[in-house]
Amino acid sequence: MLSVDAVVSAFAQHGYVADRGLAVTTHLALQLGRPLFLEGEAGVGKTEVAKTLSAILDAELIRLQCYEGLDASQALYEWDYARQMLAIRMIEATGKGTEADVSDIMSREFLRPRPLLKAVEAAAAGERPVLLIDELDRADEEFEAYLLELLSDFQVTLPEIGTIRSDEPPVVVITSNRTREIHDALKRRCLYHWLDYPTVEREVEILRLRMPGVDGILARQLALAMADLRSLDLFKPPGVAETLDWAAALKLLNADQLEPIVIDETLGAILKYREDIDRVRDHGLESLIHS
């Protein structure tokens, strides 16, 4: 199993600059077989942690994107109704309609696994995938309660088939943007880490790693400008993803340093609300330029 230093190195090799705190929590989650619960503002790299872990472990990434109204059945499985209807017609054609049992069309063969069932079955088969439960705060509390049971035993019960259980749990990463509080009972089953915006130095390192065509001077200018933007009272402060988008935009425009006109023309790469763009312009674009 990876040591803490090996986790830092492995993340860097796959393009993710992890600080010591994240590396320690990830290391412990892998060693203890506990879910990794990541909270933080949108765009700080929570989802990317799961993707990077999948690459490091050479494991399948199974993603459950949460949303309002998501329930257990939608996250577990669905029936392949087209195949079931075809099977019914074939049964009728062979003259076995009265003899056919429910199990003839309600077996595992006609089941389409959704992320949770897919992860449990894969883990039960010894594959141990990475299960990403993304933006859990978007889901309703009822689904959160169901998830609590699943994370306790890593088993699911399908009424028509029975119980499917994994002795070895998948690697679970849960993320939340903290638009609402997640219940303490679920957090207690996880190892928790708050993922904050990076420091200027770490953001420069991220840019150098992910955008090698951006020179050191521009990378530092971008990191300092992003730190300034995040200090403003914006509706949606830009995350690391927007920093990379901004760097890519400037690279395409052959801009080797920040200038007011260049910033003005590329604000749409980092800010997604008109009110935020207006606020930054009113604040003064020159203030974002650091020599």
N, C-alpha and C positions, 0 to 999 in steps of 0.2 A: 504494500500500500504506500502511496506517496507521502513523504514527509512534508512538513510545512514549507521548507525551502524548495523542495521539489515541486510543490503546488505552485509557488510563485514563478518558478522557472518554466513549468509546463504551460501556465497561463500565458506568459510572455511569448513563448514559442508559437502560440496560436493567436497572437495579436491582441491579447487582453492584459492590460497593466493592472495587476491586483495588488492592493496594499497588504500589509502584514495581517491586519485584523481580518480581512476577508479570507486570506489564505489559511489562517488558524481555524476559523469557523468551518471552512470547507473541509479541511483535513479532518477535523473532529466529526463532522457529519458523515464523511465517508467511513471513518473508522468505527463509529458507533452505530451505523445504519439508521441514522435519524434524518428526517426531512430537514432541508435547509430553507429557512424562512427569511426572505430578503424584502425589506421595506425601504422606501426612499422615493424621492420625486421622480416623475416620469423622465426618461431619457438619461438616467445615470448609469445604465448598463446592467440592470437586474436580469432581464431576459437573456442578455448576452452571456451571463455567467453559466446558465444552463446549456446554451449552445456550445460554449467553450468546453465545459465538462464532458459533453457528449463526444467532442472531438478528442479530448485528452484520453478518455477511457475507451475510445473506439466503440461506443455503444449507441444504439438507436435512440434518437430523440423523439419522444412522444409528447405532443403538446396539447394541452387542454386550455383553450382560450375561454376565460370566463366572461359572462355577460348577464345582465339582468334577466331573470326568468329561467335561467339554466336550472334544470332539475337532474336528479340522479339518473333517470332513464336516458336522458339525452347524453349524459356523460359516460354511460356504461355501454349500451348496445342499442341496436335497432334490428328489426326483422327485415329480411330481404323478401318483401311481399311479392315481387315479380316472380322469384323462383318458387315461392310457396304456391302461387296460383298455377304455375306450370306443373308443379308436382301434383297438385290436386287434379288437374286435367289428365295427367298421365295415369293417376290412380283410377279415375273414372273410366278412362279408355280401356284399362285392363280388366274392368268389371269388378274391382275390389273395393268399390265405394263403400259398401256396408261393412267391410272387414277392416278398413283402414283405421288405424289408431291415431290419436292426436300426435303422438311422438313421430309419426311419419312426416309431419310438416313443421313440428315445433322442436326440432333437434338442433344441435350446435351447427350442423351443416348449413342451416338457413339463417344463421345469426351473423350480423355485421358488427364486430366489436368497435366500440368507440374508445377514446383514449384511456379511461380508467381500467376497463376490462382488458384492453390490449396490453397495458403495462403489467397487470397482475398475471396474465397468461404468459407473457414473455419472461417475467421473473420466475414463474413456476417452472418454466422450461430451462431455467439456468442461464438466461441471457442477460439479466439485470440491466434493463434499459434506463435511460434518464427520463423521468416523468416530470414535465414542466407544467405546473398548474399556474397559469399566468393571469395576473390581475384578479386575484381572488376577491378583492374588495368590490369588484363590479357585480359579483354574484349575490344572491339573496342569502339571508342567514339560515334558511332551511337547508340550502345546499351545503353550507358550511358545516351544519350539524351532521349531515350524512358523511361528509368528508372526514369528520372527526372519527367516526366509526371505522371507516376504511383504513385510515392511517394507524389505527390501534391494532388491527389484526391482519391487514393486507389480505382480506378475503372478500369476495362478493358472492351473494346468493341470488341466483336466477330462478324464479319460481318454476319455470318449465324444465330446467336442466339440473339444478342443484347448486352446491357451493364449490367455488373455485378459490383455492388458497395458495399463497406462495410463502414458503418457509423463509426464503431470502427476499427481503423487500427490494423494490427498484430504488435507484437513486432519485430522490424526490426533491425538486426545487419549487418552492411556492413564492410568488411575488405579489406585492401589494403596493399601490401608489398612495395608500392611506387616505382614500376618499371617505372611508369609514373605518371604524376600529374593528379588527378581527378579534373574535372571542378568545379570552385567555386560555380556555381549555385546549384550543387547537394550538396556540403558540407554545404551550407547555410541552407538547409532543415534538417540538421542533428545536433546532438550534437557530438562534435569531442573530441577524446582522443588519444594522442600518447602513445603507449604501448612500453616502453623501456625494455632493458634487466634488470633483477632484480639486486638489490644490493647483495653483498655477504650475508648479514644477511637474506635478504628475500629468496634468493636461498637455504640457509640452512633450512629455515622454510618450503619451498616447499618440499625439500627432506625428511624432518622429517614427513611431512604430507602424502606425496605420497609414500614414501619408508620407512615404519617404521622399516624394518629389517636392515637399514643402521645406524650405531651408529653415535653419534654426532661428533666424531673426524674425521671420514672418510667423513661425510657430509660437514664439514667445509673445509677439504682438497679439495674435489671436487669443491665446490663453488669458492674457491680461484684459483684453476687451471683453471676453466672455465673463470673467470675474466681475467686471464693472456692470455688465448687463444683468447678472444675477443679483446684484445688490440693489437694483432698482425695483420699484413696486410694480412689477409686470404681472399681467394676468397669467401668462404661461412662460416662466423663465426658460431659456434654452438649455438643453442638456448636452451631453457629450456627443450624441448623434448629430445634433445641429452644428457642433464645432467641426465635426468631420465633413458635413455637408458644405459648410462655409469654406473650409479649406479646399475642397474639391472644386467649388464654384470659382474661387480666386485662381486656382491653378488653370482652369479652362480659360479664364480671362487673361492669363499671363500677367497677373498682378503679383509683384514680388514684395509689396509692402502695403500697409493699410493707408488709405487716403480718404478724406470725407466723401468724395464723389463715388469711390469704389464701394465704401460702406453703404452709402445710400442706395446704390443700384443692386446690392446683394442682400439687403435686409430680409427679403422674402425667403432666403435660405435658412434663416435662423429664427425668425419671428413669424407666427402664424395667425396673429390677430391684428386688425387694423389699429386698434387702440394702443397696442404695445408698440407698433411701428411709429405712431404719432408721438407717443411718450418719449421714445428714444430720440426722435428728431428734435423734439422740444428741449430735451435734456442737452443736446449738442453733440453732433457726431465727432467733433474734434476731441471731445473728452475721452473718447474710446481709443485714441491713438497714443501709444506709449513708445518712446524712442528706446 
